[in-house]
């Protein structure tokens, strides 16, 4: 299908519906094709991750990457530095 820029401006909803249904629309200006409007194939649904599996993987990753050192939180360090300025 071919549509002019004016048609796109006045009938955009209908033309988008056609593109979603698989129609390719060539957009013309002054008799020359300047763009094409096509639909996008739906992406396959990605299942939501199982929360328990995700938490187990996170715990395993933390164990693997942990340095074993425990120290003050960043907020506590910043608070100490700020209090030293006063």
C-alpha positions as CSV (number, residue, x, y, z in Angstrom):
1,X,0.0,0.0,0.0
2,X,1.1,3.6,-0.6
3,X,0.2,6.6,1.5
4,X,1.1,10.2,1.2
5,X,2.5,12.3,4.1
6,X,-0.9,14.0,4.3
7,X,-2.7,10.6,4.7
8,X,-0.2,9.5,7.4
9,X,-1.1,12.7,9.3
10,X,-4.8,12.3,9.0
11,X,-5.2,8.5,9.1
12,X,-2.2,7.4,11.3
13,X,-4.2,5.1,13.5
14,X,-5.7,3.1,10.6
15,X,-2.3,2.9,8.9
16,X,-0.6,1.7,12.1
17,X,-3.3,-1.0,12.5
18,X,-2.7,-2.1,8.9
19,X,1.1,-2.3,9.6
20,X,0.5,-4.4,12.7
21,X,-1.5,-6.8,10.6
22,X,1.4,-7.3,8.2
23,X,0.8,-4.6,5.6
24,X,3.8,-2.7,4.4
25,X,3.0,1.0,3.7
26,X,5.2,3.1,1.5
27,X,5.0,6.7,2.5
28,X,5.4,9.2,-0.4
29,X,6.1,12.9,-0.6
30,X,5.9,14.7,-3.9
31,X,5.5,11.3,-5.7
32,X,8.7,9.8,-4.2
33,X,8.9,7.1,-1.6
34,X,10.5,8.6,1.5
35,X,9.8,5.9,4.1
36,X,8.2,2.6,4.8
37,X,5.9,1.7,7.7
38,X,6.0,-2.0,8.7
39,X,4.9,-3.9,11.7
40,X,7.2,-5.6,14.1
41,X,7.1,-9.3,14.7
42,X,6.0,-10.0,18.3
43,X,8.8,-11.1,20.5
44,X,8.5,-14.4,22.2
45,X,7.3,-14.2,25.8
46,X,10.0,-14.6,28.3
47,X,8.9,-16.5,31.4
48,X,9.4,-14.7,34.7
49,X,12.3,-16.2,36.7
50,X,11.4,-18.5,39.6
51,X,12.1,-16.3,42.7
52,X,13.5,-19.2,44.7
53,X,15.9,-20.3,42.0
54,X,17.0,-16.7,41.5
55,X,17.6,-16.2,45.2
56,X,19.6,-19.4,45.4
57,X,21.8,-18.3,42.5
58,X,22.3,-14.9,44.1
59,X,23.4,-16.5,47.4
60,X,25.8,-18.8,45.5
61,X,27.2,-15.8,43.6
62,X,27.7,-13.8,46.9
63,X,29.5,-16.8,48.4
64,X,31.8,-17.1,45.5
65,X,32.7,-13.4,45.3
66,X,32.8,-12.6,49.0
67,X,36.1,-11.5,50.4
68,X,35.1,-12.6,53.8
69,X,35.7,-9.1,55.2
70,X,33.0,-7.3,57.0
71,X,33.3,-3.6,57.4
72,X,31.2,-0.5,58.0
73,X,28.6,0.4,55.4
74,X,29.3,3.2,53.0
75,X,26.8,5.4,54.7
76,X,28.6,5.0,58.1
77,X,31.9,5.9,56.5
78,X,30.5,9.0,54.9
79,X,28.8,10.0,58.2
80,X,32.1,9.7,60.0
81,X,33.9,11.8,57.4
82,X,31.2,14.5,57.6
83,X,31.3,14.6,61.4
84,X,35.1,15.1,61.3
85,X,34.6,18.3,59.3
86,X,32.4,19.9,62.0
